[in-house]
Amino acid sequence: MPGGGYDGYEGYNGTPAEISWEATLDALQKHLAQMPVDDDGRPQVTENLRRTFSVLPDKNWGNDQKVFIFGQLDVDKMIPVCRAGLCPWWPVFTARAYFGDLDGLKKIHEAFTADKGKESKPGMSATLTWLSFPHTLRKGVPNVIEPKVISQLLDWGADANYENGEWLRTALRSLETEQIRPFIEHGAALAHISRELGALRQANNRQQAEKVEAALPGAVFHTLADSESLLETRFIPGVSGMASLQTLFNFSARRVQEIYEAVHEGKVGLNSVSFADYDTAVLQKAAKKLEELGGKPDALQDLLDKPVRAGKPVLGGPRA
């Protein structure tokens, strides 16, 4: 297939490059349609098909072209093709994410997890980047950014803060609330979120900032203030928009400090409580979280030895 496809593809009006994409896809679909099946109905790779894929100039294709062509071929037939090393898994897998096909995505993931064959497995984080902003492979072929697909990739190990948060920040300034929420629910770092929210507000992009804020209520973030202090940040609905409750667990001073701030209302509330007057179960959880983050709360064993009791009500309401 010189040039990456068949020139003069009938019934398609586009640029020469687009015709090549469409014609190559059409030709490969016809070849795959001729694949024989075994007694269990599984497609079999033939020598003729091997020759077909061996002459493809796909090494000269850009990533968009690979996803457009390989990603629109029959999933069940591409699985043995990929296992045979005739095509990489990643464009086939990426395309299922790109087009919002959760069932197809799961089928391919199951296949390469069970037996990847001669090809390497695709990266979950790299796949997620294709859903971090609206993208068009070419005219008329945009990505379908499905929140369920984003969540699935994150469940499979994609890093919400991939490449130092670059793709997360891209998502925050590009996506809708429902598309942003899975990133928040799967470990998006508060530092990256705060940075991008600040940039959106500085640029007077209130509409996008509000989309990000709408994804935050219910989210809980933990950061290491120092080796003996844990900062917990919770976002809760306010009267006129987002509000935050920050709780600093200071294991050195044995005190809990709380700051409630309603950004759009200009309200700030402060509260300071000694460990002796605070909910022991909450302190135990905070101590464990501090250790998970690399901190060293000196009072941990003392806290764990105390009987669990309810502390007095604190600013912001009870927490589980």
C-alpha positions in Angstrom: 0.0 0.0 0.0 2.3 2.8 -1.1 1.5 6.1 0.5 -0.4 4.5 3.3 -3.6 3.6 1.4 -5.3 3.4 -1.9 -5.6 6.5 -4.0 -8.9 7.3 -5.8 -11.2 5.8 -3.2 -14.7 6.0 -4.7 -17.5 7.9 -2.9 -15.2 9.9 -0.6 -14.5 13.6 -1.1 -11.6 14.8 1.0 -8.0 15.9 0.9 -5.5 13.3 -0.5 -4.3 12.6 3.0 -7.9 12.0 4.2 -8.6 9.8 1.2 -5.5 7.8 2.1 -6.8 7.3 5.7 -10.3 6.3 4.6 -9.0 4.0 1.8 -6.5 2.2 4.0 -9.2 1.7 6.6 -11.6 0.3 4.0 -9.0 -2.0 2.5 -8.0 -3.4 6.0 -11.7 -4.0 6.9 -12.1 -6.0 3.7 -9.0 -8.1 4.6 -10.2 -8.7 8.1 -13.7 -9.7 6.8 -11.9 -12.7 5.2 -10.3 -14.0 8.4 -11.2 -17.7 9.0 -12.4 -18.8 12.4 -11.6 -22.0 14.4 -14.1 -24.4 15.8 -14.8 -22.1 18.7 -15.5 -19.1 16.4 -12.2 -17.4 17.1 -10.7 -15.4 14.2 -7.4 -16.8 12.9 -4.4 -14.9 11.5 -3.4 -16.2 8.1 -0.2 -15.7 6.1 -2.0 -13.5 3.7 -3.1 -11.2 6.6 0.5 -11.2 7.9 1.7 -10.0 4.5 -1.0 -7.3 4.4 0.1 -5.8 7.7 3.8 -6.3 6.9 3.6 -3.9 3.9 1.7 -1.1 5.8 3.8 2.1 6.0 2.4 2.6 9.6 5.9 3.6 10.9 5.4 6.8 8.9 2.0 7.5 10.3 1.3 10.0 13.0 -0.5 8.9 16.1 -3.8 10.3 15.0 -3.7 8.3 11.8 -2.9 5.1 13.7 -5.8 5.6 16.1 -8.1 6.5 13.2 -7.3 3.4 11.1 -6.4 0.6 13.6 -8.9 1.8 16.1 -11.9 1.5 13.8 -11.2 -2.1 12.8 -13.2 -5.0 14.4 -12.1 -5.4 18.0 -12.5 -9.2 18.1 -10.4 -9.6 14.9 -7.7 -7.1 16.0 -7.1 -9.0 19.2 -5.3 -11.9 17.5 -3.7 -9.5 15.1 -2.1 -7.6 18.0 -1.1 -10.8 19.8 0.6 -11.9 16.6 2.7 -8.7 16.7 1.2 -7.3 13.5 -0.2 -4.2 15.1 0.5 -2.5 18.5 -2.2 -2.7 21.1 -2.0 0.9 22.0 -3.9 2.5 19.0 -6.6 -0.2 19.1 -7.0 0.3 22.9 -6.7 4.1 22.7 -9.4 4.3 20.0 -11.9 2.5 22.2 -11.3 5.2 24.9 -11.3 8.0 22.3 -14.7 7.0 20.9 -16.2 6.4 24.4 -16.6 2.6 23.9 -16.3 1.3 27.4 -17.3 -2.3 26.5 -14.7 -2.4 23.7 -12.1 -1.0 26.0 -12.8 -3.7 28.6 -12.7 -6.4 26.0 -9.2 -5.3 24.8 -7.9 -4.8 28.3 -9.0 -8.3 29.3 -7.3 -9.7 26.2 -3.9 -8.1 26.6 -4.0 -8.7 30.4 -4.6 -12.4 29.8 -2.1 -12.7 26.9 -0.4 -9.7 25.4 1.4 -11.9 22.8 4.3 -10.3 21.0 3.2 -6.7 21.6 3.7 -4.6 24.8 0.7 -3.5 26.8 -0.5 0.1 26.4 0.0 2.6 29.2 -3.2 3.7 31.1 -1.9 7.2 31.8 -0.9 7.8 28.2 -4.3 6.6 27.0 -6.0 9.0 29.4 -4.2 12.0 27.8 -6.5 11.4 24.7 -9.5 12.3 26.9 -7.9 15.3 28.7 -9.2 17.9 26.2 -11.5 18.0 23.2 -9.6 16.6 20.2 -10.3 15.9 16.6 -8.4 13.2 14.7 -9.6 15.0 11.6 -12.7 16.8 10.5 -15.8 15.0 11.7 -14.0 12.6 14.0 -13.9 14.2 17.5 -13.2 12.3 20.7 -16.2 11.3 22.9 -15.1 12.1 26.5 -17.1 9.7 28.6 -16.7 10.0 32.4 -17.1 6.3 32.8 -14.2 5.6 30.5 -12.0 8.1 32.4 -13.0 6.4 35.7 -12.2 3.0 34.2 -8.7 4.0 33.1 -8.0 5.5 36.5 -9.2 2.3 38.2 -6.8 0.4 36.0 -3.9 2.5 37.3 -3.8 5.7 35.2 -2.2 8.5 37.2 -4.5 11.5 37.6 -1.4 13.6 38.1 0.5 12.2 35.1 3.6 14.2 34.0 3.6 16.4 37.1 -0.1 17.4 36.7 0.3 18.7 33.1 -2.6 16.7 31.8 -4.7 17.2 34.9 -4.4 21.0 34.5 -5.3 20.6 30.8 -8.4 18.7 31.8 -9.4 21.3 34.4 -9.3 24.1 31.9 -10.9 22.1 29.1 -13.6 19.7 30.3 -17.1 19.7 31.8 -17.8 19.1 35.5 -18.9 15.5 35.0 -15.7 14.8 33.0 -13.5 16.5 35.7 -15.0 14.7 38.6 -13.3 11.3 38.0 -9.9 12.9 38.2 -10.9 14.5 41.6 -12.2 11.1 42.8 -9.0 9.3 41.8 -6.3 11.3 43.5 -5.9 14.6 41.7 -3.5 16.7 43.7 -4.9 19.7 45.5 -1.8 21.7 44.5 -2.5 21.3 40.8 -6.2 22.0 41.2 -5.5 25.2 43.2 -2.9 26.3 40.7 -5.3 25.9 37.8 -8.3 27.5 39.6 -6.1 30.5 40.4 -5.1 30.8 36.7 -8.7 30.5 35.5 -9.7 33.3 38.0 -6.8 35.5 37.0 -7.8 35.1 33.3 -11.4 36.0 34.3 -12.6 32.6 33.0 -15.3 32.4 35.6 -17.3 29.9 33.5 -14.6 27.2 33.5 -13.6 28.0 37.1 -17.2 27.3 38.2 -17.1 23.9 36.3 -14.1 22.9 38.3 -15.6 24.2 41.6 -18.7 22.2 40.9 -16.7 19.0 40.8 -15.1 19.6 44.2 -17.9 19.2 46.8 -17.5 16.0 48.7 -13.8 15.7 47.8 -11.2 15.2 50.5 -7.5 16.0 50.2 -4.7 15.2 52.5 -1.3 16.9 52.4 1.8 16.8 54.6 2.2 20.1 56.3 5.3 18.9 58.1 6.6 15.6 59.6 4.1 15.9 62.5 1.2 17.8 60.9 -1.5 16.7 58.5 -3.6 19.1 56.6 -7.0 17.9 55.5 -9.1 19.9 53.0 -12.8 19.3 52.4 -14.9 21.1 49.9 -18.6 21.6 50.8 -21.5 23.4 49.1 -21.8 27.0 50.3 -24.7 29.4 50.1 -23.2 31.2 47.1 -20.8 28.6 45.8 -17.9 26.6 47.0 -16.7 26.6 50.6 -13.8 24.8 52.1 -13.0 23.3 55.5 -9.3 23.0 56.3 -8.3 20.9 59.3 -4.7 21.0 60.6 -3.9 18.0 62.9 -0.8 19.1 64.7 0.6 16.1 66.5 3.5 18.1 68.0 1.2 20.7 69.7 -1.6 18.1 70.1 -4.1 20.5 68.8 -6.6 20.6 65.9 -7.1 23.9 64.0 -10.0 24.4 61.6 -10.6 27.1 59.1 -13.9 27.4 57.3 -13.8 29.7 54.2 -16.7 30.5 51.9 -14.8 32.1 49.0 -17.8 33.8 47.3 -19.3 34.9 50.6 -16.2 36.4 52.1 -16.7 34.5 55.3 -14.0 32.9 57.4 -14.5 30.8 60.5 -11.8 29.7 62.9 -11.7 27.0 65.6 -9.0 25.5 67.7 -9.4 22.4 69.8 -7.0 20.3 71.9 -6.6 16.6 71.2 -8.1 15.9 74.6 -11.4 17.5 73.5 -11.5 16.0 69.9 -13.0 12.9 68.5 -10.4 10.1 69.1 -11.5 8.0 66.1 -10.9 11.0 63.8 -7.4 11.5 65.4 -6.5 7.9 64.9 -7.4 8.1 61.2 -5.5 11.3 60.8 -2.4 9.7 62.4 -2.5 6.8 60.0 -2.9 9.1 57.1 0.0 11.2 58.2 2.2 8.0 58.4 1.0 7.0 54.9 2.3 10.3 53.6 5.6 9.9 55.3 5.0 11.8 58.5 6.0 10.7 62.0 3.3 11.6 64.6 4.9 11.1 68.0 1.5 10.7 69.7 0.3 7.9 67.4 0.7 5.0 69.9 -0.9 7.1 72.7 -3.9 7.8 70.5 -4.3 4.2 69.4 -4.3 3.1 73.1 -7.1 5.5 74.0 -10.7 4.2 74.1 -12.8 5.6 71.2 -15.1 8.3 72.3 -17.0 11.1 70.6 -15.5 14.6 70.9 -17.5 17.8 71.2 -19.1 19.2 68.0 -16.6 20.9 65.8 -16.9 23.6 63.2 -18.0 22.2 59.9 -20.1 19.4 61.4 -19.3 15.7 62.2 -17.1 13.6 60.0 -16.9 9.9 59.6 
